[in-house]
Amino acid sequence: MTATLNHNDLIKIVSWANSYAKVGTLNGYCPDFADKARERGEDEAWTVYAGSFLSSDKSYYDRERVKFKDAVVIAHGETVEIEGKLYTVHVNRGNDGAFPRNSDPIRFIAAK
């Protein structure tokens, strides 16, 4: 089954212990300038590692656990649908361990 994703959806891969990433799209991020961004060749969809921080507020960690639990699990090579278009999931090198290693851990490559 193909996962359907949208701007700001949370995603993760199976190996991530407690991390997740956020999906971004041109239509969601910059709707007024999406066409101009497409003309420049910007990616239509991307991810951003939704990092964490240390907090003395226990409820912060409770909220983070819920976000992690609810994040959509995707896998390298899987096909996903984002805003009506199909993409192949590509986990960037080094991001397939217990946590993402950089700010854009997963790419979406337009399916052919």
C-alpha positions in Angstrom: 0.0 0.0 0.0 1.3 3.4 -0.9 1.5 5.9 1.9 -0.1 9.3 1.2 1.8 12.2 2.7 1.2 15.9 2.9 3.1 19.1 3.9 4.1 19.0 7.6 3.4 15.2 8.0 5.8 13.5 10.3 7.7 10.4 9.0 10.3 8.0 10.3 12.1 4.9 9.2 12.1 1.7 11.2 15.7 2.0 12.5 15.2 5.5 14.1 15.0 5.0 17.9 13.0 8.1 18.7 13.5 10.6 15.8 11.3 11.8 13.1 11.4 14.1 10.1 8.8 16.5 8.7 7.6 16.5 5.1 7.8 19.8 3.2 6.2 20.7 -0.1 6.4 23.8 -2.4 2.6 24.1 -2.2 2.6 24.0 1.6 5.7 26.0 2.3 5.4 28.8 -0.2 2.0 28.6 -2.0 2.3 32.1 -3.5 5.8 31.4 -4.9 5.6 27.6 -5.7 5.4 28.2 -9.5 8.5 30.4 -9.4 10.4 27.8 -7.3 9.4 25.1 -9.8 10.8 27.3 -12.6 14.1 27.5 -10.7 14.1 23.7 -10.4 13.5 23.5 -6.7 12.5 20.1 -5.3 8.7 19.6 -5.1 8.9 17.7 -1.8 11.6 17.2 0.8 12.2 16.3 4.5 13.7 18.2 7.4 14.9 16.4 10.5 12.7 17.5 13.4 15.4 17.5 16.0 14.9 17.7 19.8 16.4 19.5 22.7 17.0 19.0 26.4 14.2 20.2 28.6 13.3 20.2 32.3 9.6 20.0 31.3 8.6 16.4 31.5 5.5 17.0 29.3 7.8 18.0 26.4 9.1 14.4 26.3 5.6 13.1 26.6 4.5 15.2 23.5 7.6 14.1 21.6 6.9 10.4 22.3 3.3 10.8 20.9 4.7 12.5 17.8 7.2 9.7 17.2 4.6 7.0 17.8 2.2 8.7 15.3 4.8 9.4 12.6 4.3 7.4 9.3 6.8 4.7 8.8 8.4 4.7 5.3 11.2 2.7 3.8 14.0 3.2 1.3 12.7 2.3 -2.2 9.1 2.6 -1.2 6.7 4.6 -3.4 4.7 7.3 -1.6 2.1 9.8 -2.8 2.6 13.5 -2.0 0.0 16.0 -3.2 -1.2 13.6 -5.9 2.3 12.8 -7.3 4.2 9.5 -6.8 7.8 9.6 -5.4 10.4 7.0 -4.6 11.8 7.2 -1.0 15.5 7.6 -0.9 17.1 7.5 2.6 20.3 9.6 2.2 23.5 7.9 3.1 24.3 7.7 6.8 20.7 8.3 7.9 19.6 4.7 8.2 21.0 4.1 11.7 19.3 4.8 15.1 18.9 8.5 14.2 19.2 10.9 11.3 22.7 12.3 10.8 21.8 15.5 8.9 19.0 17.9 8.4 17.6 16.4 5.2 17.6 12.6 5.9 15.2 11.5 3.2 14.7 12.5 -0.4 11.7 12.1 -2.5 12.5 11.2 -6.1 9.8 11.7 -8.7 8.6 8.2 -9.8 8.9 7.6 -13.6 
